[in-house]
């Protein structure tokens, strides 16, 4: 019944969102061609400031991407999301456009993270696993650089909280995809490498031009381009959360000795409410369960995750449970 209703409505719904897209394109073109940009942001003015042309472009590209998704035009949606992400990056590169620590800056930062997840998801839908990871790595690298410029570097718990969130979202995205039928790629060679390829590679190295060689068949995949099962990303999130907790404890020590502006900041007050040990334990446990499921032959990696679970229990003063983890590794 539901499927037949969807089939009956699909054509009219697709036409509806196509018409919406046409209207959005016309509006976007008017803003792009506008000759008089709005006045510059005044950071001391508490009133909301109007969007610049690039801000309107972000808004319209996001709408076009969303409408394309509704029409199941995934490649079109991904391209609009990528344009949206790139323009947000340009906005963040200027503190005059997006002053750090403002409400609009915080909202735009969350939007950039959400768009990055959308792009990764759409690449995964099309089976382009390496490009999905490449974009996530690009997002993390570029916004990591921007974070340092904003004063949110590796010595801040906020930085590691954000890093952990990127890895956890990827793990949860993969888990949801697997439940819906997504197949994890196999990184085992489908057939033995032909020794002739090595000789051909030597010829290319000698002459340099006119020959094409599939180097991935000789050297394999770069680790950063190899999509793993969700357990790897839960484990990475757990490690980043551990670093987050370490930096938070350091901030607490600084607050006790020399109170600063950080002491009264909303982020620091909220961080005090977080149960870091429970979060670290949750992420490590998820990783351990998934390592057992997807990597039964990688016993050393699974036991390594179990070791970190034991450390988490020990840090939480649950010594009996920590001892069980140690015994489990010895069996």
C-alpha positions as CSV (number, residue, x, y, z in Angstrom):
1,X,0.0,0.0,0.0
2,X,2.7,2.5,1.0
3,X,4.9,1.6,-2.0
4,X,2.0,2.0,-4.4
5,X,1.2,5.4,-2.9
6,X,4.8,6.5,-3.2
7,X,4.8,5.4,-6.9
8,X,1.6,7.3,-7.5
9,X,2.9,10.5,-6.0
10,X,6.5,10.4,-7.2
11,X,6.0,12.1,-10.6
12,X,3.9,15.0,-9.2
13,X,6.3,15.4,-6.2
14,X,9.3,15.4,-8.5
15,X,7.7,18.1,-10.7
16,X,6.8,20.1,-7.5
17,X,10.5,20.2,-6.3
18,X,11.7,20.9,-9.9
19,X,9.6,24.0,-9.9
20,X,10.9,25.0,-6.5
21,X,14.5,24.5,-7.8
22,X,13.8,26.8,-10.8
23,X,12.6,29.6,-8.5
24,X,15.6,29.2,-6.2
25,X,18.0,29.4,-9.2
26,X,16.3,32.7,-10.3
27,X,16.7,34.1,-6.8
28,X,20.3,33.0,-6.6
29,X,21.2,34.6,-9.9
30,X,19.7,37.9,-8.8
31,X,21.9,37.9,-5.7
32,X,25.0,36.8,-7.5
33,X,24.5,39.6,-10.0
34,X,23.7,42.2,-7.4
35,X,26.2,45.1,-7.7
36,X,25.8,46.6,-4.2
37,X,26.8,44.2,-1.4
38,X,25.3,44.8,2.1
39,X,27.3,46.8,4.6
40,X,30.2,45.0,6.4
41,X,29.5,43.3,9.7
42,X,29.9,45.4,12.8
43,X,31.0,43.0,15.6
44,X,30.0,45.4,18.3
45,X,26.4,45.7,17.0
46,X,24.2,43.1,18.8
47,X,21.5,43.4,16.1
48,X,21.4,40.6,13.5
49,X,23.2,41.6,10.3
50,X,21.9,40.9,6.8
51,X,23.5,38.1,4.7
52,X,26.2,39.0,2.2
53,X,25.8,37.7,-1.4
54,X,28.0,34.7,-0.6
55,X,25.7,33.9,2.4
56,X,22.7,33.9,0.1
57,X,24.6,31.6,-2.3
58,X,25.2,29.2,0.5
59,X,21.5,29.3,1.4
60,X,20.3,28.8,-2.2
61,X,22.8,26.0,-3.0
62,X,21.7,24.2,0.2
63,X,18.0,24.5,-1.0
64,X,18.9,23.2,-4.5
65,X,20.8,20.3,-3.0
66,X,17.9,19.4,-0.7
67,X,15.3,19.6,-3.6
68,X,17.6,17.4,-5.8
69,X,17.8,14.8,-3.0
70,X,14.0,14.8,-2.8
71,X,13.9,14.1,-6.6
72,X,16.5,11.3,-6.0
73,X,19.0,13.1,-8.2
74,X,21.9,12.3,-5.9
75,X,24.8,13.4,-8.1
76,X,23.2,16.9,-8.6
77,X,22.6,17.1,-4.9
78,X,26.2,16.2,-4.1
79,X,27.5,18.9,-6.4
80,X,25.3,21.6,-4.9
81,X,26.3,20.5,-1.4
82,X,30.0,20.6,-2.4
83,X,29.5,24.2,-3.7
84,X,27.7,25.1,-0.5
85,X,30.6,23.6,1.6
86,X,33.3,25.5,-0.4
87,X,31.4,28.8,-0.1
88,X,31.1,28.3,3.7
89,X,34.8,27.6,3.8
90,X,35.4,31.0,2.1
91,X,33.1,32.7,4.6
92,X,35.0,31.1,7.5
93,X,38.3,32.2,6.1
94,X,37.4,35.9,6.8
95,X,36.8,36.9,10.4
96,X,35.1,40.0,9.1
97,X,32.4,37.9,7.4
98,X,32.0,35.4,10.3
99,X,33.4,36.7,13.5
100,X,34.5,33.7,15.7
101,X,32.4,32.8,18.8
102,X,29.3,34.6,17.5
103,X,25.9,33.0,17.2
104,X,26.0,33.0,13.4
105,X,29.5,31.6,13.4
106,X,28.4,28.7,15.7
107,X,25.4,28.0,13.5
108,X,27.5,28.1,10.3
109,X,30.0,25.7,11.9
110,X,27.3,23.1,12.6
111,X,25.9,23.6,9.1
112,X,29.4,22.9,7.6
113,X,29.6,19.7,9.6
114,X,26.1,18.6,8.5
115,X,26.9,19.4,4.8
116,X,30.1,17.4,5.0
117,X,28.2,14.4,6.3
118,X,25.7,14.8,3.4
119,X,28.5,14.7,0.9
120,X,30.1,11.7,2.5
121,X,26.8,9.9,2.5
122,X,26.1,10.6,-1.2
123,X,29.6,9.4,-2.2
124,X,28.9,6.2,-0.2
125,X,25.6,5.8,-2.0
126,X,27.3,5.8,-5.3
127,X,30.0,3.4,-4.2
128,X,32.8,5.9,-4.2
129,X,34.3,5.0,-0.9
130,X,37.7,6.6,-1.4
131,X,36.1,9.9,-2.4
132,X,33.9,9.8,0.7
133,X,36.8,9.4,3.0
134,X,38.8,12.0,1.0
135,X,36.1,14.6,1.5
136,X,35.8,13.8,5.3
137,X,39.6,14.1,5.6
138,X,39.6,17.3,3.7
139,X,36.8,18.7,6.0
140,X,38.6,17.7,9.2
141,X,42.0,19.0,7.9
142,X,40.7,22.4,6.7
143,X,38.4,23.1,9.6
144,X,41.1,21.9,12.0
145,X,43.4,24.6,10.5
146,X,40.6,27.2,10.9
147,X,40.0,26.1,14.5
148,X,43.6,26.8,15.4
149,X,43.3,30.3,13.9
150,X,40.2,30.8,16.1
151,X,42.2,29.9,19.2
152,X,40.6,26.3,19.4
153,X,43.8,24.2,19.0
154,X,45.0,20.8,20.2
155,X,45.3,22.2,23.7
156,X,41.5,22.8,23.9
157,X,38.9,20.2,24.8
158,X,36.5,21.8,22.3
159,X,38.9,20.8,19.4
160,X,39.0,17.1,20.5
161,X,35.2,17.0,21.1
162,X,34.7,18.2,17.5
163,X,37.2,15.6,16.2
164,X,35.5,12.8,18.1
165,X,32.2,13.9,16.7
166,X,33.4,13.6,13.1
167,X,34.5,10.0,13.6
168,X,31.4,9.0,15.5
169,X,29.1,10.4,12.9
170,X,30.9,8.4,10.2
171,X,30.6,5.2,12.3
172,X,26.9,5.8,12.8
173,X,26.4,6.6,9.2
174,X,28.1,3.3,8.2
175,X,26.0,1.4,10.7
176,X,22.8,2.8,9.4
177,X,23.9,2.0,5.8
178,X,24.8,-1.6,6.7
179,X,21.3,-2.1,8.2
180,X,19.8,-0.8,5.0
181,X,21.9,-3.1,2.8
182,X,25.2,-1.2,2.3
183,X,28.2,-3.6,1.7
184,X,31.5,-2.8,3.2
185,X,34.3,-2.9,0.6
186,X,36.9,-5.7,0.7
187,X,40.5,-4.6,0.6
188,X,41.8,-8.1,-0.2
189,X,43.3,-8.4,-3.7
190,X,40.8,-10.1,-6.0
191,X,43.7,-11.8,-7.8
192,X,47.5,-12.1,-7.4
193,X,49.4,-9.1,-8.7
194,X,50.8,-9.8,-12.2
195,X,54.6,-9.7,-12.1
196,X,54.5,-8.2,-15.5
197,X,53.0,-5.0,-14.0
198,X,56.2,-4.5,-12.0
199,X,58.2,-4.6,-15.2
200,X,55.8,-2.3,-16.9
201,X,56.1,0.1,-14.0
202,X,59.9,0.1,-14.5
203,X,59.3,1.0,-18.2
204,X,57.1,3.9,-17.2
205,X,59.7,5.1,-14.7
206,X,62.3,5.0,-17.5
207,X,60.3,6.7,-20.2
208,X,57.8,8.6,-18.2
209,X,55.2,9.1,-20.9
210,X,52.8,7.3,-23.2
211,X,52.0,4.4,-20.9
212,X,49.2,4.0,-18.4
213,X,49.6,1.7,-15.4
214,X,47.1,1.0,-12.6
215,X,49.4,1.7,-9.7
216,X,46.8,0.6,-7.2
217,X,47.1,-2.9,-8.5
218,X,50.9,-2.8,-7.6
219,X,50.9,-0.8,-4.4
220,X,47.4,-1.3,-3.1
221,X,45.3,1.4,-1.4
222,X,46.4,4.3,0.7
223,X,45.2,3.7,4.3
224,X,43.4,7.0,4.3
225,X,41.4,5.9,1.2
226,X,40.4,2.5,2.5
227,X,37.0,2.5,4.1
228,X,36.9,0.3,7.2
229,X,34.1,-1.1,9.3
230,X,32.4,1.2,11.8
231,X,34.4,-0.2,14.7
232,X,37.6,1.6,13.5
233,X,35.8,5.0,13.6
234,X,34.2,4.3,17.0
235,X,37.7,3.5,18.3
236,X,39.1,6.7,16.8
237,X,36.2,8.7,18.4
238,X,37.1,7.0,21.8
239,X,40.7,8.0,21.5
240,X,39.8,11.6,20.7
241,X,37.4,11.7,23.6
242,X,40.1,10.5,25.9
243,X,42.3,13.4,24.7
244,X,39.2,15.7,25.2
245,X,39.0,14.5,28.8
246,X,42.8,15.1,29.3
247,X,42.5,18.7,28.1
248,X,39.4,19.3,30.2
249,X,41.2,18.1,33.3
250,X,44.1,20.5,32.4
251,X,41.6,23.3,32.1
252,X,40.1,22.5,35.5
253,X,43.6,22.7,37.0
254,X,44.2,26.1,35.4
255,X,40.8,27.3,36.6
256,X,41.8,26.3,40.2
257,X,45.1,28.2,40.0
258,X,44.4,31.1,37.8
259,X,40.7,31.8,36.8
260,X,40.4,33.1,33.3
261,X,37.7,34.0,30.7
262,X,37.4,30.3,30.0
263,X,36.0,29.6,33.5
264,X,32.8,31.6,32.7
265,X,32.4,30.5,29.1
266,X,29.2,28.4,28.3
267,X,31.3,25.7,26.6
268,X,33.3,25.1,29.8
269,X,30.2,25.1,32.0
270,X,28.6,22.5,29.7
271,X,31.8,20.5,29.6
272,X,31.6,20.1,33.4
273,X,28.3,18.3,33.0
274,X,29.7,15.6,30.6
275,X,30.4,12.2,32.0
276,X,33.6,11.7,30.0
277,X,34.4,8.3,31.4
278,X,31.0,6.9,30.5
279,X,31.4,8.3,27.0
280,X,34.8,6.8,26.5
281,X,33.6,3.5,27.8
282,X,30.6,3.6,25.5
283,X,32.7,4.3,22.4
284,X,35.3,1.6,23.2
285,X,32.6,-1.0,23.9
286,X,30.9,-0.2,20.5
287,X,34.2,-0.5,18.8
288,X,35.0,-3.9,20.5
289,X,31.6,-5.4,19.6
290,X,32.1,-4.3,15.9
291,X,35.7,-5.6,15.8
292,X,34.5,-9.0,17.0
293,X,31.8,-9.0,14.3
294,X,33.7,-7.7,11.3
295,X,37.3,-8.6,12.1
296,X,37.2,-12.0,13.7
297,X,40.7,-12.8,12.2
298,X,42.2,-9.6,13.6
299,X,42.5,-10.8,17.1
300,X,45.3,-8.5,18.1
301,X,43.3,-5.4,17.2
302,X,40.2,-6.7,19.0
303,X,42.3,-7.4,22.1
304,X,43.9,-3.9,21.8
305,X,40.4,-2.4,22.0
306,X,39.7,-4.6,25.0
307,X,42.8,-3.3,26.6
308,X,41.5,0.2,26.3
309,X,38.2,-0.8,27.8
310,X,40.1,-2.1,30.8
311,X,41.9,1.2,31.1
312,X,38.5,3.0,31.0
313,X,37.1,0.8,33.8
314,X,40.3,1.3,35.8
315,X,40.0,5.1,35.4
316,X,36.4,4.9,36.6
317,X,37.6,3.0,39.7
318,X,35.8,-0.2,38.6
319,X,38.7,-2.4,39.3
320,X,36.9,-5.8,39.2
321,X,35.6,-5.2,35.7
322,X,39.0,-3.9,34.6
323,X,40.6,-7.1,35.9
324,X,38.2,-9.1,33.8
325,X,39.3,-7.3,30.7
326,X,42.9,-8.1,31.5
327,X,42.1,-11.8,32.0
328,X,40.1,-11.9,28.8
329,X,43.2,-10.7,26.9
330,X,45.3,-13.4,28.4
331,X,42.9,-16.3,27.4
